[in-house]
Amino acid sequence: MYVESVPNRSSPPAILLRESIRQGGKVVKRTLANLSHWPATKVQALRRVLASAEGGHPTAALRITASLPHGAVKAVLGIIGKLGLDRIIASRRCRQRDLVLAMIAARLLFPSSKLDTVARWGNCTLAQELAVGDADELELYAALDWLVERQPAIEQKLAGRHLGQGASVLYDLSSSFYTGSHCPLARFGHVRDKKSLPIIVYGVLANATGCPVAVQVYPGNTADSRTVAEQAEKLKERFGLERAVLVGDRGCITQTQIKQLAAYPGLGWIGALRSSAIRKLVDQQVIQPSLFDQQNLAEVSSPDYPKERLVACFNPLLAEERAGKREDLLRATEKLLEKIVQMVARQTRKPMSKADIGLKVGRAINRYKMAKHFVVEIADGRLTFQRRSEAIEREKQLDGIYVIRTSEPAGQLSAADAVRGYKRLAQVERAFRCLKGVDLLVRPIYLRTEAHVRGHIFLCLLAYYIEWHMRQALAPLLYADEQLPELRQSRDPVLPAQASAAVKIKKSEHRTADGLPVQSWLGLMQSLQTLCRNTCRMGDDPTGPSLLLETEPTALQSRVLELLEGYEYPVR
């Protein structure tokens, strides 16, 4: 290790800390740090320390006084800069932008409350990189307010990048429980989290590949279908899309919403029919088993759905799965009812009343939602039950059948592509899994004001935007199918997806094509934590000169940084 002065034409020479290593029979110089900003006296002191190192090994004079994880911070901030998200949030650097970027990065690195975020980002280089080490939680709340004010402009820029004219736009809603009693958005509604707490509903717009572009927060008691008109308005007015196709599930694209969407010329849609509507088509013999003799999808028409195209699909594997699940639930319900029968039979001295038996039967028969498939007769001291065979057989007729509906003409969208377009909603469901799972932890939500809650949800969406792009860039190192985008366009739209041969080999061998270990997303992020930034002091003098040195990256860490550096984000 030595200090070298490198001429720099008309500028002052660059003062570099270097070491010489031998590679393949050649001596190669490696720069460890740029000391050009050091005063001359400090540089001379370092030269003396290196020259006087004992045993001829210069690192013996170095003392590591601090070591902070840096690899994951470097990766996240690097992709933020690569995507230009900092400039999308605000064109010029300011304190609020740095705080927002720090919170986005923290959401990916260690998702936690705002108070805990402030406490933890000093345990890595994140606070140093963005100069936010002196911030407190109150300043983060103020930054959330600032972010909410800029949300429309940010979403418009993201839409301009990822949504072109005629694009398919995926839309779905989810909810998260609210812990507290202050936010006016928290309401009791359709609980998806299986918790008896007030919830907050939020809908995400994404492009056809699942890249998120916008999010809207609603009170917890808002029905899914009531949000569709606002999204249509956003696409047409704010994003300026004269032509687009909105894809939503059967809870969003209802008959009422279809009538409202007709008020937006140029805006098409893809949805699906509910089971009750499919039952009616089967009873009218619009859908018959013979439709699926030669193929697993067929276009049908019905006067009940004018100016619409209906694509009926049959998935035999799904039919088998539903039949097996129904039989399991029927048997489980029968076991519960049989226990009640035995209980009633044992009580001979004081027979159970009809009301008491009815209460127990009601709980048992509704536990697995099988009441419609049983006939139950209750009297004082007596209980009998049997299956409704005709009702069960009638329901079996719908096993494996679903119907896609769309306003798009056949010349613009084939029947197969309509099914593929609807199935792309799984990409938004993946976003919800990342937001609510172990990745970003959007919940629990403790924030009190409406603006803070909206800012928190939008912040999590921007964090997922970064994660989505990182997953695309790092797909060769993850258990991800790199050929999936091409396969989606060519495989059977109805049958379950099949993994490519390449990903099967990757998953079986747990190695990439270049021999590196395949990682999960969390495992890959954790593997970057060992890449540290070390503060080193020269000699034993605590007031002596110091410098920053990064840990030598492993082959895996080098590959991660290389993939992120070479990533080109898809546009529209």
LINMOVEN-V462455 format. One record per residue. N is the residue number from 1. PHI is phi as a letter, one per 20 degrees, with the letter a starting at -180 (NA if undefined). OMEGA is omega in degrees with one decimal (none if undefined). NEAR is the number of other ideal C-beta (glycine too) atoms within 12 Angstrom. Layout:
# LINMOVEN-V462455
((N | PHI | OMEGA | NEAR) (N | PHI | OMEGA | NEAR))
This chain:
# LINMOVEN-V462455
((1 | NA | -175.5 | 31) (2 | b | 177.0 | 24) (3 | d | -177.8 | 34) (4 | c | 175.8 | 26) (5 | d | -174.9 | 21) (6 | d | 179.2 | 19) (7 | g | -175.5 | 12) (8 | c | 179.3 | 13) (9 | l | -175.5 | 8) (10 | e | 179.8 | 6) (11 | e | 176.4 | 9) (12 | f | -178.3 | 14) (13 | f | 177.1 | 18) (14 | e | 178.9 | 22) (15 | e | -173.2 | 28) (16 | c | 170.8 | 27) (17 | e | -173.4 | 36) (18 | c | 170.4 | 25) (19 | c | 178.8 | 24) (20 | d | 177.7 | 16) (21 | c | -178.7 | 16) (22 | d | 178.3 | 11) (23 | c | 177.8 | 10) (24 | m | 178.8 | 7) (25 | n | 179.2 | 7) (26 | d | 176.2 | 9) (27 | e | -175.8 | 12) (28 | d | 176.1 | 13) (29 | e | 177.0 | 18) (30 | c | -179.6 | 20) (31 | e | 179.8 | 24) (32 | e | -178.3 | 29) (33 | a | 175.5 | 31) (34 | e | -176.6 | 22) (35 | d | -174.5 | 33) (36 | f | -179.2 | 22) (37 | e | 179.8 | 15) (38 | f | 171.6 | 26) (39 | f | -175.8 | 13) (40 | f | -179.6 | 18) (41 | f | 179.9 | 12) (42 | f | 178.0 | 23) (43 | f | 179.2 | 29) (44 | f | 177.6 | 19) (45 | f | 178.4 | 26) (46 | f | 178.3 | 36) (47 | f | -178.7 | 26) (48 | f | -179.8 | 20) (49 | f | 179.9 | 32) (50 | f | -179.8 | 32) (51 | f | -177.0 | 18) (52 | e | -180.0 | 18) (53 | f | -177.2 | 20) (54 | f | 176.9 | 15) (55 | m | 179.3 | 9) (56 | m | 179.3 | 12) (57 | d | -171.9 | 13) (58 | f | -178.6 | 27) (59 | f | 176.7 | 22) (60 | f | -179.6 | 17) (61 | e | -177.4 | 30) (62 | e | 174.1 | 31) (63 | c | 178.0 | 23) (64 | e | -177.3 | 20) (65 | e | 177.7 | 21) (66 | b | 179.2 | 22) (67 | b | -177.2 | 22) (68 | c | 174.8 | 32) (69 | g | -173.2 | 34) (70 | c | -172.2 | 35) (71 | f | -179.1 | 35) (72 | f | 177.1 | 40) (73 | f | 179.7 | 38) (74 | f | -179.1 | 36) (75 | f | -176.4 | 46) (76 | f | -179.9 | 46) (77 | f | 177.6 | 35) (78 | f | -180.0 | 30) (79 | f | 174.2 | 38) (80 | f | 176.9 | 38) (81 | f | 179.9 | 25) (82 | f | 179.5 | 26) (83 | f | -177.8 | 35) (84 | m | -179.2 | 22) (85 | f | 178.3 | 34) (86 | f | 179.8 | 32) (87 | f | 175.5 | 18) (88 | f | 179.6 | 32) (89 | f | 177.2 | 37) (90 | b | -174.9 | 25) (91 | f | 179.6 | 14) (92 | d | 180.0 | 11) (93 | f | 176.4 | 17) (94 | b | -178.1 | 19) (95 | f | -178.5 | 21) (96 | f | 179.7 | 30) (97 | f | 178.5 | 28) (98 | f | 178.9 | 33) (99 | f | 178.9 | 42) (100 | f | 178.3 | 45) (101 | f | 178.2 | 42) (102 | f | 178.5 | 44) (103 | f | 177.0 | 49) (104 | f | 179.3 | 45) (105 | f | 179.3 | 43) (106 | f | 179.3 | 43) (107 | f | 178.8 | 40) (108 | e | -174.0 | 45) (109 | e | -179.3 | 40) (110 | b | -177.9 | 33) (111 | g | -178.0 | 34) (112 | a | 178.5 | 24) (113 | f | -179.4 | 26) (114 | f | 178.3 | 34) (115 | f | -179.9 | 19) (116 | f | 177.6 | 20) (117 | g | 178.8 | 39) (118 | f | -178.1 | 29) (119 | f | -171.3 | 19) (120 | e | -174.8 | 26) (121 | f | 170.3 | 43) (122 | e | 178.6 | 25) (123 | e | 172.0 | 26) (124 | b | -176.4 | 36) (125 | e | -176.7 | 37) (126 | f | -179.6 | 40) (127 | f | 178.7 | 30) (128 | f | -174.9 | 25) (129 | f | -177.0 | 31) (130 | d | 176.2 | 34) (131 | l | -179.7 | 19) (132 | c | -176.7 | 30) (133 | f | -178.3 | 23) (134 | e | -177.3 | 16) (135 | f | 173.2 | 30) (136 | c | -175.1 | 18) (137 | f | 178.8 | 24) (138 | f | 177.8 | 15) (139 | f | 176.0 | 25) (140 | f | 177.0 | 37) (141 | f | 177.5 | 32) (142 | f | 177.4 | 24) (143 | f | 175.4 | 39) (144 | f | 176.1 | 36) (145 | f | 178.1 | 27) (146 | f | -179.4 | 28) (147 | f | -179.4 | 36) (148 | f | 178.3 | 31) (149 | f | -178.1 | 20) (150 | e | -175.4 | 28) (151 | g | 179.8 | 33) (152 | g | -179.4 | 21) (153 | f | 179.7 | 20) (154 | f | 179.8 | 37) (155 | f | 178.4 | 34) (156 | f | 177.7 | 24) (157 | f | 178.2 | 27) (158 | f | 178.1 | 40) (159 | f | 177.3 | 35) (160 | f | 179.8 | 23) (161 | e | -168.2 | 27) (162 | d | 179.1 | 34) (163 | c | 177.2 | 39) (164 | d | 177.4 | 23) (165 | f | -178.9 | 20) (166 | n | -175.8 | 21) (167 | f | 169.0 | 35) (168 | e | -177.4 | 43) (169 | d | -179.1 | 48) (170 | e | -179.9 | 44) (171 | c | 176.9 | 51) (172 | b | -178.9 | 42) (173 | c | 171.6 | 39) (174 | b | 180.0 | 43) (175 | b | 175.1 | 40) (176 | c | -178.7 | 40) (177 | f | -178.6 | 29) (178 | d | 179.7 | 38) (179 | d | -178.1 | 22) (180 | q | -177.0 | 21) (181 | b | -172.8 | 12) (182 | d | -172.8 | 17) (183 | f | -179.7 | 30) (184 | f | 178.7 | 23) (185 | f | -175.7 | 33) (186 | f | 179.9 | 34) (187 | b | 172.5 | 24) (188 | e | -178.6 | 19) (189 | b | 179.7 | 28) (190 | f | -172.5 | 23) (191 | e | 176.1 | 21) (192 | e | -177.4 | 25) (193 | e | 179.9 | 26) (194 | l | 176.1 | 12) (195 | c | -178.6 | 18) (196 | e | 178.7 | 10) (197 | c | 173.1 | 25) (198 | f | -174.1 | 29) (199 | c | 173.6 | 37) (200 | c | -177.3 | 47) (201 | d | 176.3 | 40) (202 | b | -179.6 | 42) (203 | d | -176.4 | 41) (204 | d | 171.2 | 47) (205 | d | 179.0 | 47) (206 | b | 176.2 | 40) (207 | e | -172.6 | 41) (208 | f | 179.2 | 36) (209 | e | 178.2 | 31) (210 | n | 178.2 | 39) (211 | f | -175.0 | 39) (212 | f | 179.0 | 44) (213 | c | -176.2 | 45) (214 | b | 176.1 | 40) (215 | b | 178.6 | 44) (216 | c | -178.1 | 37) (217 | d | -179.2 | 42) (218 | c | 171.8 | 35) (219 | g | -173.0 | 27) (220 | f | -179.1 | 32) (221 | e | -179.8 | 20) (222 | e | 176.6 | 28) (223 | f | -178.2 | 23) (224 | g | -174.1 | 32) (225 | f | -177.9 | 31) (226 | f | -178.4 | 24) (227 | e | -171.7 | 35) (228 | f | -177.6 | 41) (229 | f | 179.5 | 33) (230 | f | 177.7 | 29) (231 | f | 176.2 | 44) (232 | f | 177.0 | 35) (233 | f | 179.8 | 20) (234 | f | -178.7 | 32) (235 | f | -175.0 | 41) (236 | f | -172.1 | 26) (237 | e | -175.1 | 18) (238 | f | -176.6 | 26) (239 | e | 175.2 | 34) (240 | m | 179.4 | 18) (241 | e | 177.2 | 35) (242 | f | -179.7 | 18) (243 | c | 178.7 | 23) (244 | a | 178.1 | 38) (245 | c | -179.6 | 39) (246 | e | -178.8 | 49) (247 | d | 179.7 | 46) (248 | b | -179.2 | 43) (249 | e | -174.2 | 34) (250 | f | 176.4 | 28) (251 | e | -179.6 | 28) (252 | e | -176.6 | 43) (253 | e | 178.3 | 41) (254 | e | -178.8 | 27) (255 | f | 178.3 | 24) (256 | f | -179.1 | 18) (257 | f | 177.8 | 33) (258 | f | 177.1 | 32) (259 | f | 178.8 | 19) (260 | f | 179.9 | 24) (261 | f | 178.5 | 37) (262 | f | 179.0 | 20) (263 | f | -179.4 | 15) (264 | d | -179.1 | 29) (265 | f | -179.3 | 14) (266 | n | -179.5 | 24) (267 | d | 176.1 | 39) (268 | e | -177.9 | 37) (269 | b | 173.1 | 44) (270 | c | 178.9 | 44) (271 | b | -179.7 | 43) (272 | b | 179.3 | 33) (273 | e | 173.3 | 38) (274 | f | -177.0 | 22) (275 | f | 179.4 | 20) (276 | f | 177.8 | 15) (277 | f | 177.1 | 29) (278 | f | 177.4 | 33) (279 | g | 180.0 | 21) (280 | f | 178.6 | 21) (281 | f | 177.2 | 31) (282 | f | 179.4 | 28) (283 | f | 177.9 | 17) (284 | e | -178.5 | 17) (285 | m | 170.5 | 14) (286 | f | 175.5 | 25) (287 | d | 179.4 | 33) (288 | c | 179.1 | 18) (289 | g | -178.5 | 21) (290 | f | 178.1 | 13) (291 | f | -172.8 | 24) (292 | d | 178.2 | 21) (293 | f | -175.3 | 10) (294 | d | -178.3 | 10) (295 | b | -174.9 | 20) (296 | e | 172.3 | 28) (297 | b | -179.2 | 33) (298 | b | 175.7 | 29) (299 | e | 177.4 | 28) (300 | c | 178.7 | 31) (301 | c | 179.7 | 21) (302 | b | 177.2 | 25) (303 | f | 176.9 | 13) (304 | f | -177.1 | 20) (305 | c | -180.0 | 28) (306 | f | 178.7 | 15) (307 | l | 176.5 | 20) (308 | c | 171.3 | 34) (309 | d | 178.3 | 33) (310 | d | 178.6 | 37) (311 | d | 178.6 | 41) (312 | e | -176.9 | 39) (313 | c | 176.4 | 38) (314 | c | 178.5 | 35) (315 | d | -176.6 | 26) (316 | f | 178.9 | 20) (317 | f | 176.6 | 19) (318 | f | 177.7 | 21) (319 | f | 178.7 | 26) (320 | f | -179.8 | 17) (321 | f | -179.8 | 16) (322 | f | 178.6 | 25) (323 | f | 178.8 | 22) (324 | f | 179.0 | 17) (325 | f | 179.0 | 19) (326 | f | -179.2 | 27) (327 | f | 177.7 | 22) (328 | f | -179.8 | 16) (329 | f | 177.1 | 27) (330 | f | 179.7 | 31) (331 | f | 178.8 | 18) (332 | f | 177.8 | 21) (333 | f | 178.4 | 32) (334 | f | 177.5 | 25) (335 | f | 178.3 | 20) (336 | f | -179.8 | 29) (337 | f | 179.6 | 37) (338 | f | 176.6 | 21) (339 | f | 178.8 | 21) (340 | f | 177.2 | 32) (341 | g | 179.4 | 27) (342 | f | 178.2 | 15) (343 | f | 179.2 | 21) (344 | f | -178.2 | 30) (345 | f | -178.7 | 17) (346 | f | -176.0 | 14) (347 | e | -178.3 | 20) (348 | e | -179.1 | 11) (349 | f | 178.0 | 7) (350 | c | -176.4 | 11) (351 | g | 177.1 | 19) (352 | f | 179.3 | 27) (353 | f | 178.1 | 18) (354 | g | -179.3 | 19) (355 | f | -179.6 | 13) (356 | f | 178.3 | 22) (357 | f | -179.2 | 31) (358 | f | 178.1 | 23) (359 | f | -179.3 | 17) (360 | f | 178.7 | 27) (361 | f | -179.8 | 35) (362 | f | 178.4 | 19) (363 | f | -177.2 | 18) (364 | f | -172.5 | 29) (365 | f | 178.7 | 33) (366 | e | -178.3 | 21) (367 | f | 179.9 | 20) (368 | d | 177.2 | 24) (369 | l | -177.2 | 16) (370 | d | -176.1 | 32) (371 | g | -176.6 | 24) (372 | f | -177.0 | 21) (373 | d | -178.6 | 31) (374 | c | 169.6 | 31) (375 | d | -175.8 | 21) (376 | c | 175.1 | 31) (377 | d | -174.8 | 17) (378 | c | 172.1 | 28) (379 | b | 178.3 | 18) (380 | f | 177.9 | 16) (381 | m | -178.2 | 21) (382 | b | 177.4 | 22) (383 | b | 172.5 | 35) (384 | c | 178.6 | 19) (385 | b | 173.9 | 29) (386 | b | -179.2 | 20) (387 | f | 170.8 | 25) (388 | e | -174.2 | 20) (389 | f | -178.4 | 14) (390 | f | 179.4 | 14) (391 | f | 179.6 | 21) (392 | f | 178.8 | 24) (393 | f | 178.5 | 15) (394 | f | 178.4 | 17) (395 | f | 179.7 | 30) (396 | f | 179.9 | 24) (397 | f | -178.0 | 25) (398 | e | -177.7 | 34) (399 | g | 176.7 | 28) (400 | m | -178.7 | 30) (401 | d | 170.1 | 38) (402 | b | -173.9 | 34) (403 | c | 175.8 | 44) (404 | e | 178.2 | 44) (405 | c | -179.1 | 45) (406 | b | 175.4 | 38) (407 | e | -174.5 | 33) (408 | f | 178.1 | 32) (409 | f | -177.3 | 16) (410 | f | 179.6 | 17) (411 | f | -179.7 | 8) (412 | d | -177.2 | 20) (413 | b | 178.4 | 29) (414 | f | 179.6 | 21) (415 | f | 179.6 | 31) (416 | f | -179.7 | 27) (417 | f | 175.3 | 29) (418 | f | 177.4 | 38) (419 | f | 178.7 | 38) (420 | f | 179.5 | 34) (421 | f | 179.2 | 38) (422 | f | -178.2 | 43) (423 | f | 177.8 | 35) (424 | f | 176.0 | 38) (425 | g | 176.3 | 37) (426 | f | 178.4 | 25) (427 | f | 177.2 | 35) (428 | f | 176.6 | 41) (429 | f | 175.7 | 24) (430 | f | 176.7 | 30) (431 | f | 179.0 | 42) (432 | f | 178.0 | 36) (433 | f | 178.7 | 24) (434 | f | -178.9 | 34) (435 | f | -172.4 | 39) (436 | d | -177.8 | 32) (437 | e | -174.7 | 23) (438 | e | -175.8 | 20) (439 | f | -169.3 | 30) (440 | d | 174.0 | 39) (441 | l | 177.4 | 28) (442 | f | 179.3 | 42) (443 | d | -1.1 | 33) (444 | f | -178.2 | 24) (445 | d | -179.3 | 39) (446 | d | -173.2 | 27) (447 | f | -170.7 | 37) (448 | e | -173.2 | 21) (449 | e | 179.2 | 22) (450 | f | -179.3 | 24) (451 | f | -179.8 | 25) (452 | f | 178.3 | 35) (453 | f | 178.1 | 41) (454 | f | 178.6 | 32) (455 | f | 179.4 | 36) (456 | f | 179.7 | 48) (457 | f | 179.5 | 44) (458 | f | 177.3 | 42) (459 | f | 178.5 | 48) (460 | f | 177.2 | 43) (461 | f | 178.3 | 42) (462 | f | 176.0 | 45) (463 | f | 177.2 | 40) (464 | f | 175.6 | 43) (465 | g | 177.5 | 46) (466 | f | -179.5 | 47) (467 | f | -179.9 | 42) (468 | g | -179.7 | 41) (469 | f | 177.5 | 38) (470 | f | 177.5 | 40) (471 | f | 177.3 | 38) (472 | f | -177.6 | 30) (473 | f | -173.6 | 33) (474 | e | -178.6 | 40) (475 | g | 178.7 | 30) (476 | f | -178.6 | 32) (477 | e | -176.6 | 40) (478 | d | 174.9 | 33) (479 | f | -176.4 | 30) (480 | c | 179.0 | 29) (481 | e | -177.1 | 25) (482 | f | 179.5 | 27) (483 | e | -175.1 | 23) (484 | g | 180.0 | 28) (485 | g | 179.1 | 22) (486 | f | -178.6 | 12) (487 | f | -179.4 | 20) (488 | f | -177.8 | 26) (489 | e | -172.8 | 19) (490 | d | -174.9 | 16) (491 | f | 178.3 | 22) (492 | g | -174.9 | 23) (493 | f | -174.5 | 30) (494 | e | -176.1 | 32) (495 | f | 178.8 | 22) (496 | g | -177.8 | 18) (497 | f | 176.5 | 22) (498 | d | 179.8 | 17) (499 | f | 177.9 | 20) (500 | f | 179.8 | 21) (501 | f | -177.6 | 14) (502 | f | -178.0 | 23) (503 | f | 175.2 | 25) (504 | f | 177.8 | 14) (505 | f | -179.2 | 19) (506 | f | -178.6 | 29) (507 | f | -180.0 | 19) (508 | f | -178.2 | 13) (509 | e | -178.8 | 16) (510 | l | 179.7 | 17) (511 | c | 175.4 | 18) (512 | e | -179.2 | 29) (513 | f | 179.1 | 16) (514 | e | 170.9 | 16) (515 | n | 179.6 | 15) (516 | e | 179.1 | 26) (517 | f | 177.4 | 21) (518 | f | -173.4 | 31) (519 | c | 162.7 | 28) (520 | f | -179.3 | 20) (521 | f | -179.1 | 31) (522 | f | 178.2 | 24) (523 | f | 179.5 | 21) (524 | f | 178.2 | 37) (525 | f | 179.0 | 38) (526 | f | 179.6 | 22) (527 | f | 179.0 | 31) (528 | f | -175.8 | 39) (529 | f | -179.5 | 29) (530 | f | 173.7 | 23) (531 | e | -169.6 | 31) (532 | d | 170.3 | 28) (533 | d | -174.3 | 28) (534 | d | 173.0 | 27) (535 | e | -174.7 | 23) (536 | d | 177.0 | 31) (537 | d | 179.5 | 24) (538 | e | 176.2 | 39) (539 | m | -177.4 | 25) (540 | e | -177.9 | 15) (541 | f | -179.1 | 15) (542 | f | 178.6 | 11) (543 | e | -177.6 | 11) (544 | f | -177.7 | 21) (545 | f | 179.3 | 33) (546 | c | 179.2 | 28) (547 | b | -179.2 | 36) (548 | d | 178.2 | 28) (549 | c | 176.5 | 33) (550 | e | 176.6 | 28) (551 | f | 176.6 | 25) (552 | f | -177.2 | 17) (553 | f | 173.4 | 21) (554 | f | 178.7 | 18) (555 | f | 179.3 | 17) (556 | f | 179.9 | 31) (557 | f | 177.7 | 33) (558 | f | -179.9 | 24) (559 | f | 177.6 | 30) (560 | g | -178.6 | 41) (561 | f | 178.6 | 34) (562 | f | 179.8 | 21) (563 | f | 179.5 | 31) (564 | f | -179.4 | 36) (565 | f | -177.5 | 18) (566 | e | -175.8 | 17) (567 | f | 174.1 | 26) (568 | d | -174.1 | 14) (569 | f | 179.3 | 28) (570 | f | 179.5 | 20) (571 | d | 177.1 | 18) (572 | l | none | 22))
